[in-house]
Each structure stands twice: as structure tokens, then as C-alpha cells.
Amino acid sequence: MLSLLCAVTVMTLDAAGGEDSPVQPLRTGAVAVFGPLQTGAATAFDPVVGAVETIGELRQLRDENAALQERNDELAAELATTELDRNRLAEYDALSEASAIGGFDLVPARVVAVGPAQAFARTVTIDAGAADGVRDDLTVVAAPGLVGRVLSVGQHTATVLLAVDAGSVIGGRLDRSMELGFLRGNGSLGSDGALSLDLVDPDAVPAAGDTVVTWGSRGGAPYVAGVPVGEVVQVRTSAGEQSVTASVRPFVDMSAIDLVGVVVGPADSAERSFDRSLP
């Protein structure tokens, strides 16, 4: 009660005195005493408050950086997929055009595995089989030219013997002179993959730049006629044997084949049509 009375008395004197209030010296003294203490306390707590704010900002920046990195990875994946889809669509178009030009009916398929089969060294597995109309000894092509022939068939897959296999023998014809010969692979893939051409007529001489096409088999199996095989890049003459052998570079890069077509007959007899939509 006494404290309350003192407080009321001080307030009354302060209000009545204005600038000349008898309480003014007390107020000034309090400011002088407690002001530095207040400033010191604020100074002491500023680093703590700043550190807390900095930690919060760092967490926010870290979260934003993680989100940006995730989005960057997504965009990179989308870009890579888009490029693959674009390449495959171009292959579909080119193979479809080759089918129309050659008058072939093709079953399109993709290479899904590479590896040896039986005694052969250079084979690939495609994702089309008996269910799609594929059978043994059918010609397999890509947009640039000959890939090989069907070696064996499963229900939904087939094994293809590549033209560059060392055990492969293909009847070939020079487009310029129409001379016939036999092509044999060297067993290599990629830039080292090649075929040698031995002509039936030992007096016929091929020239560098000549194109070699398949001469065809009876009934179109295993090779239909007129499929581009490769280009003559070198001619070797053997004086002792009086023979000429030409080195032929295949048009198809056997180490990078993806989309192929199995020739199942003349045009308009397709059992599986081309799908130009993106995979």
C-alpha cells in the first residue's frame, strides 16, 4: 500500500512539473546508469542473433541449391533422351524410305544384345522373332545397307549373323561393271570391320569407289538382290595366283547398329508395320 502511494505521488509531481519536474534529475540519472547496460546487452546478443539468422539463411541456400541440382539432372536426362529419340526417329524414316526404294517388306527391330552364337563370332540379338514373321535365313538390313542374315529364331527374338563375321560368305556384284564375286568378312567391328571381294572373273579389276551390292540368292534367302553392302577402298593383285582381291568397307557400322529391318517379302505383305511415334 505504501509503495502504491509513493508511486502515485511521484507520478503526480512529474506531471505537474513538466520540464521543471522534481523527478527529472532522477530520470536523467536512471538513463545515465541503465543506458550503457542496455546498449551492452544489445551488443552482446547481436552476434548470437546474427549467427542464428545466418544458419537459417545457409539452410535455405542449401535447400535451394539441392533443388536446382535435382532440376539440372532432370533437364540433362531429358536432353539425352530427346537426342536418342531424335536419332531413332531419323533411323525409322531412313529405313522406311529404304524399304520403299528397294521394294522390300521389312519387320523393324532393335538390337538388344551383342555376342557370339554357336561357332560364329559376330552376331547380334534383335527383339523380333517368329511371332513377328521372322524366320531363319532372311536378309537383315539397316538404312545404309546390309547388316547380315537371320541365323536362328525364337518366339520374340532372333540371332543375326553380321556380314563382317569371318564365317560369312555373301554373293556380291559391282554396280559399275556388274561383275560377280564373293564377299568374306574379317571378323572385326567398327572402323576395322571390312570384307574382301574375290571376283568370279580373274581378269575383272574393280576400282576404288565402286559400290558392291548383293547379287541375291534363290528365293531371296539368305540374301535378297540389290542391297548395298559397301564401297571398294583398296585393290590388291596377286601375281602368283593371277587373282584380284578388293577390300570393301561396309556401309553399316556394325558396332553402332540400333534399328534394323528383316526382309520378310515384297512390299505390302507386312505382318508388323512401322511405327513412327517416338519410343
C-alpha positions in Angstrom: 0.0 0.0 0.0 2.8 2.3 0.9 4.6 1.5 -2.4 1.5 2.3 -4.4 1.1 5.6 -2.6 4.7 6.6 -3.3 4.3 5.7 -7.0 1.1 7.8 -7.3 2.9 10.8 -5.5 5.9 10.6 -7.9 3.6 10.5 -11.0 1.6 13.5 -9.7 4.8 15.6 -9.1 6.2 14.6 -12.5 3.0 15.5 -14.4 2.6 18.8 -12.6 6.2 19.9 -13.0 6.7 19.4 -16.7 10.2 20.3 -17.7 10.8 21.6 -14.2 9.6 18.4 -12.7 11.4 17.5 -9.4 11.6 13.9 -10.8 13.7 14.9 -13.8 17.1 14.5 -12.1 16.1 11.0 -11.1 15.1 10.2 -14.7 18.4 11.6 -16.0 20.3 9.6 -13.5 18.5 6.4 -14.4 19.2 6.9 -18.1 22.9 7.5 -17.3 23.1 4.3 -15.2 20.9 1.9 -17.2 21.6 3.2 -20.8 25.1 1.7 -21.1 23.8 -1.5 -19.6 21.1 -1.7 -22.2 23.5 -0.9 -25.0 26.0 -3.5 -23.7 23.3 -6.2 -23.5 22.2 -5.5 -27.1 25.8 -5.6 -28.3 26.3 -8.9 -26.5 23.3 -10.5 -28.0 23.7 -9.1 -31.6 26.3 -11.8 -32.7 24.0 -14.6 -31.3 21.0 -13.3 -33.2 23.1 -12.8 -36.3 24.5 -16.3 -36.1 21.0 -17.8 -35.8 19.9 -15.8 -38.8 23.0 -16.9 -40.8 22.3 -20.5 -40.0 18.8 -20.2 -41.3 20.0 -18.5 -44.5 22.6 -21.2 -45.1 19.9 -23.9 -44.7 17.7 -22.1 -47.1 20.5 -21.7 -49.6 21.5 -25.4 -49.3 17.9 -26.5 -49.9 17.7 -24.2 -52.9 21.0 -25.5 -54.3 19.8 -29.1 -53.9 16.6 -28.3 -55.7 18.5 -26.6 -58.5 20.9 -29.6 -58.8 18.0 -32.0 -59.0 16.3 -29.9 -61.7 19.6 -29.7 -63.6 19.9 -33.5 -63.5 16.3 -33.9 -64.8 17.0 -31.5 -67.7 20.2 -33.3 -68.6 18.4 -36.6 -68.6 15.5 -35.1 -70.7 18.1 -33.7 -73.2 19.8 -37.1 -73.6 16.5 -38.9 -74.1 15.4 -36.3 -76.6 18.6 -36.8 -78.6 18.2 -40.6 -78.6 14.5 -40.3 -79.7 15.5 -37.9 -82.5 18.2 -40.3 -83.7 15.8 -43.3 -83.6 13.1 -41.4 -85.4 15.6 -40.5 -88.1 16.5 -44.2 -88.4 12.8 -45.1 -88.7 12.4 -42.7 -91.5 15.5 -43.7 -93.3 14.7 -47.4 -93.0 11.2 -46.8 -94.2 12.5 -44.9 -97.2 15.0 -47.7 -98.0 12.1 -50.2 -97.8 10.1 -48.3 -100.3 13.0 -47.8 -102.7 14.1 -51.5 -102.6 10.5 -52.8 -102.8 11.0 -54.8 -99.6 8.6 -55.5 -96.8 10.5 -55.1 -93.6 9.9 -56.2 -90.0 11.6 -53.4 -87.9 13.5 -54.5 -84.8 16.1 -53.2 -82.4 19.4 -54.7 -81.5 19.2 -55.7 -77.8 22.4 -57.8 -77.4 25.7 -58.4 -79.0 27.6 -61.6 -78.6 28.7 -64.9 -80.0 26.3 -67.6 -81.1 27.3 -71.2 -81.8 30.6 -71.2 -83.7 30.1 -67.7 -85.1 31.9 -64.7 -83.5 30.0 -61.7 -84.8 26.3 -61.8 -84.0 23.6 -59.6 -82.5 20.2 -60.3 -81.0 17.1 -58.4 -82.2 13.8 -58.0 -80.5 11.7 -59.6 -83.2 11.1 -63.3 -83.8 8.7 -65.9 -85.1 5.7 -64.1 -83.6 6.5 -61.2 -85.9 7.0 -63.2 -89.0 10.8 -63.6 -88.8 12.3 -67.0 -89.8 15.8 -68.4 -90.5 17.9 -67.2 -93.4 16.2 -63.9 -94.0 18.2 -60.8 -95.0 18.7 -58.1 -92.3 19.3 -54.5 -93.3 19.8 -51.1 -91.8 19.1 -47.7 -93.6 22.7 -47.6 -95.1 22.8 -51.2 -96.3 23.3 -54.8 -95.4 23.6 -56.0 -91.8 23.6 -59.7 -92.3 21.2 -62.7 -92.2 19.0 -64.3 -89.6 20.9 -67.2 -88.0 18.3 -68.6 -85.6 14.8 -67.6 -84.4 13.0 -67.6 -81.1 9.4 -66.6 -80.4 10.2 -63.0 -79.8 13.9 -62.6 -80.6 16.3 -63.7 -83.3 20.1 -64.0 -83.7 21.6 -62.2 -86.7 25.0 -63.2 -88.2 26.7 -60.0 -89.2 28.2 -59.6 -92.7 31.6 -58.9 -91.2 31.8 -62.3 -89.4 34.8 -64.3 -90.6 32.5 -67.3 -91.4 30.1 -65.2 -93.5 30.1 -65.6 -97.3 27.9 -63.3 -99.4 27.4 -63.1 -103.1 28.3 -59.6 -104.3 28.1 -57.6 -107.5 30.0 -54.5 -108.6 27.4 -51.9 -109.6 29.6 -50.3 -112.3 30.7 -53.4 -114.2 28.1 -55.9 -112.9 30.9 -58.3 -112.2 30.1 -61.0 -109.7 32.2 -62.2 -106.7 32.1 -63.4 -103.1 32.4 -61.3 -100.0 34.0 -62.6 -96.8 34.2 -60.7 -93.5 37.3 -60.1 -91.5 35.6 -60.7 -88.1 36.2 -57.1 -86.9 33.7 -54.4 -85.9 33.7 -50.6 -86.1 36.3 -48.8 -88.2 38.3 -52.1 -88.5 35.4 -54.0 -89.9 35.8 -54.9 -93.6 35.0 -57.5 -96.3 37.2 -58.9 -99.0 35.8 -59.4 -102.5 37.0 -62.1 -104.8 35.6 -61.7 -108.3 34.5 -64.8 -110.4 36.3 -63.4 -113.4 40.0 -63.3 -112.6 40.6 -60.8 -115.4 38.0 -58.3 -114.0 39.5 -55.5 -112.0 37.4 -53.4 -109.6 38.2 -49.8 -108.9 38.4 -47.9 -105.6 35.0 -46.2 -105.1 33.0 -49.0 -106.7 29.8 -49.9 -104.8 29.2 -53.6 -104.1 25.6 -54.9 -103.7 24.2 -58.3 -103.0 23.6 -60.4 -106.2 20.8 -62.3 -104.4 20.0 -65.9 -103.5 17.5 -68.3 -104.9 14.1 -67.4 -103.4 15.7 -64.4 -101.7 17.2 -66.4 -98.9 19.5 -65.8 -97.2 20.1 -62.6 -99.2 17.8 -60.6 -101.5 19.3 -58.9 -104.5 20.4 -55.3 -104.8 21.1 -54.5 -101.1 24.1 -52.1 -100.8 27.0 -53.8 -99.0 29.9 -51.4 -99.1 32.5 -49.5 -101.1 35.7 -50.7 -102.6 38.6 -48.9 -100.8 41.6 -50.9 -101.9 42.5 -53.4 -104.7 45.2 -56.0 -104.3 46.6 -58.0 -107.1 48.4 -61.4 -106.6 50.8 -62.0 -109.5 51.5 -65.7 -108.5 47.8 -66.6 -108.3 46.7 -64.2 -111.1 43.8 -63.0 -108.9 42.5 -59.7 -107.7 41.1 -59.1 -104.2 39.3 -55.9 -103.3 38.9 -54.6 -99.7 35.4 -53.4 -99.1 34.3 -51.1 -96.3 30.7 -51.8 -95.3 28.2 -49.0 -95.3 26.8 -50.1 -91.9 28.9 -49.5 -88.8 28.4 -52.9 -87.2 29.5 -51.6 -83.8 26.7 -48.9 -83.7 23.6 -50.6 -85.2 20.3 -50.0 -83.4 17.3 -50.2 -85.7 17.3 -52.9 -88.4 14.8 -54.4 -90.7 14.3 -58.0 -91.5 13.2 -58.6 -95.1 10.2 -60.8 -95.0 9.0 -60.4 -98.5 7.9 -58.0 -101.2 6.2 -54.7 -100.3 2.7 -54.7 -98.9 2.9 -58.1 -97.0 3.9 -56.7 -93.7 2.9 -58.6 -90.5 4.3 -55.8 -88.4 4.1 -52.2 -89.6 6.4 -49.3 -89.0 5.6 -47.1 -86.0 6.9 -43.6 -86.5 5.9 -42.5 -83.0 8.7 -41.8 -80.6 9.8 -44.7 -78.4 
